[in-house]
């Protein structure tokens, strides 16, 4: 695990000295390893998050009943597409104190990397979310990401600083759905899924680009009352793999892993793998890399792996970062966001039930981030 520059965490450590936070939260055995039917409501009668790995999201997103007084109610929605010519990622994020909209585009033919991002704070926060957290939209009404009530379709229409992305996608495969509980009644709910593009249009500097129909895609819809200190790695990848017999099958990996400075560390086992007909959780996952430049946080290649012989599946992958997006906002004793997104190619192997699948040049996004709010 790499060591970040000490200055990156000084303000965080000052804050941590003023509170009492357990170093880790350990859930009862089986909470996050057994796939179950969801509870009827996200929150229990006492206002706490009902933890578990579920087949779908609860029908009642009764977030207003949360027992915590925490103001750290955060919500975000990412969509991600990979075609022959373009990789595209877009997001709407609400951190209460501020909102962000962003679009990232890589032209895979020319190597040109384009980024449009907009953040507004306090009363100028433009990101609004429906009570069921299925629609994220701009208060002015000119951009949104929404998922259908039955999770079958995702529609999006975003305009950010002259760049736009509009279209629809059909979801497929079993989504990964989990509610993770933290301390003092806090928690988060994640829904990660895969999709194929029905139609999509990208606009950059006035140039209209029709995206390739059927392109592989993925989404991340998450919300909840976060911890004081977030420190994590994350990966999202969606594409194809080749079996030992030469058959091409769908592949996707979405995973989030608490780094050592998270408080508290939660062992949520959020390591979701889709390969061919298999949907499963990896028992564990590790991210290993070093910083090439400790000021900019550019990194070497990442080794992303799980131990061989642990469970019925493991991955042995290398992620080569080609492009880096960094968002840093610091207000002493108020908030501190240090978010690094890396975009590049994923290669290696996945083994499930002793069957080997080759992963070759699947485009992926990763994160090395921390946040104090």
Secondary structure as UniProt FT lines:
FT   HELIX           6..8
FT   HELIX           10..16
FT   TURN            17..18
FT   STRAND          24..25
FT   TURN            29..33
FT   STRAND          35..36
FT   TURN            45..46
FT   STRAND          52..54
FT   HELIX           63..65
FT   STRAND          73..82
FT   STRAND          86..94
FT   STRAND          98..107
FT   TURN            108..110
FT   STRAND          113..121
FT   HELIX           122..124
FT   STRAND          127..129
FT   TURN            131..132
FT   STRAND          135..138
FT   TURN            139..140
FT   STRAND          144..147
FT   TURN            149..150
FT   STRAND          153..160
FT   TURN            161..162
FT   STRAND          163..181
FT   TURN            184..185
FT   STRAND          187..204
FT   TURN            205..206
FT   STRAND          207..210
FT   TURN            213..214
FT   STRAND          216..225
FT   STRAND          229..243
FT   TURN            244..245
FT   STRAND          248..258
FT   TURN            260..261
FT   STRAND          265..266
FT   STRAND          271..275
FT   TURN            276..277
FT   STRAND          278..281
FT   STRAND          286..288
FT   STRAND          291..293
FT   TURN            294..297
FT   STRAND          298..299
FT   STRAND          302..305
FT   TURN            308..309
FT   TURN            311..312
FT   STRAND          313..331
FT   TURN            332..334
FT   STRAND          335..352
FT   TURN            353..354
FT   STRAND          355..372
//
